[in-house]
């Protein structure tokens, strides 16, 4: 995997967060990570809660299954900080 870009966006359509697998509506602020894997350009969208959770608890270790972060230890505290995402 080769990282290309990482930026905050306001979505133009519905997207699922790769961390919690929750669907977010058009107009949601999310972080999008663009990368190359198996010669294909891919995008992962992250909600604010999962991004903060990953930054705090995973320290760059991004080996998890999509949706796996929705039950992580400390997630509820971070969710409340990000106003209920």
Phi, psi and omega in degrees: 000136178235122180287135179251308187204161181208122180205159176272137181224160168256116190295147179259357175203175179293139176222152172264138174285132180291334182283311185251351179068015178279141177277134178242136185285166173310140178089002179279138174281123180222166173256133179245131178249124180253135182206167176250129176218130181054043179063021177236141174277129182233156176233133172245131177258137182236131172285165181300320182297312181293324178296315178294321178298313180298317179298320184280317189253336187263339176046049177085356179271093186257049176254100179203164177272147178306132181091350186292337184280354183291346182241012186294149177299131180089352183296319182300319178299315180292320179301317179296322178297328182264018174065046167080021177298000000 
